[in-house]
Amino acid sequence: MDNAEFELMLRDTAPQPPLPTGLAGHRERILAETMPRRARSLRAWTAGVVAAGLLLGGGTAAMAAGGMETPWGWVADNVFSVSNGDEICFAGFTVSFSDGANENSDIARETRAFVGALDLETLDTAQMEAEIRESNLTAQDDNGDTVPISRSDAEVKQMAVWRVASNLTWEHLEAKGYDPNLVGFDMAAEGCGL
Amino acid sequence: MSTIDEQARFAAVIRDNEGDLYRYFLRRITNPADAAEAYGELLITAWKLHRKMPAEETDARMWLFGVAHNVLRSTRRTSARHYSAVRRFADELRTTAAFPSEDKGTELRDAIASLSAADAELVRLIYWDGFKSHEAAVILGVKPSTLRSRMTSIKAQLRTLLSPVPTQPANPAHIPCLSAR
């Protein structure tokens, strides 16, 4: 048997398994769970982390007593606090607008009204908390090595409230016919390591 | 490239290669549910590393198979098990019977399986998955220049494995080297 015949024989041994029905659907579901649900969520959360980093230095440990006022001296669109046992972890949320949506626009008014009315204490964040815990366990560095992130329950709760609230806001705006891409959802936090 | 563009491009490259990628696992993993889990792990890992995905289509395809190769080598599927969509896919295939291997070529498939893991993977990439030898080298992270001689040696090895074993003569005395003792 010459080389060409032998190579043909090797090719003929390739198993030809049929693809399962619904492979495309499974691929879509896996990717939907893997990728950020919305590219804008990622952008806004990233912006929020930056904002939190910038604002932490200016804060004080005491939470302002009045309504939406924050320890950092500015008024938030909504606030949330959770205890980690030793201290109160406080978060102030603000919305921001880009690409020509100014503070007096309809979308700005709609967003602030919606965010201000959200009862952050009673948001159902169980699923989001589970997702955050999972992604903390499977976090990878740039080399693809798994480097789990350690976060307290209070930190996880704080992040979950932020994400659920931002998702709800974007969904509300979309339902109202606005472009949610124009709206960022930022968080400044204190006391929970953020 | 914006995040949305990156996401769309990644999804498109996966979509274009999904059949071949899934078959890659099915040809190497007998249990369909395990193959589904490996496929899920591939999607998750590739997404985590997607910024390293080459821009050119063929290079991106080879990069994906490189990720698939690494997933196959790793016995851990830790990421995939955390994703409900992967668990659902694997569960759906848990009741599916394993793909029956064809009788034709069984001997040669067994011979390939008896090679070292690296050599067997090289043969499968070239003759089963249809990659050119220099592409297989990229996927395996080996020098293309050494591949030709390695393939010649692997094929010789396979031919030896397939050669019929000479039958023992009835009288060993007829064999000069034995009769000399």
Interface residues (C-beta under 8 A of the other chain):
Chain A: N3 F6 E7 M9 L10 R11 D12 T13 A14 P15 P17 P18 L19 P20 G22 L23 A24 H26 R27 R29 I30 L31 A32 E33 T34 M35 P36 A39 L42 R43 E134 L137 T138 Q140 G144 T146
Chain B: S2 T3 I4 Q7 F10 A11 I14 R15 E18 G19 Y22 R23 L26 R27 P32 A36 G40 L43 I44 T45 W47 K48 L49 T78 S79 H82 Y83 S84 A85 V86 R88 F89 E92 L93 T96 F99 S101 E102 K104 G105 L108 R109 I112 V123 R124 Y127 W128 D129 K155 L158 R159
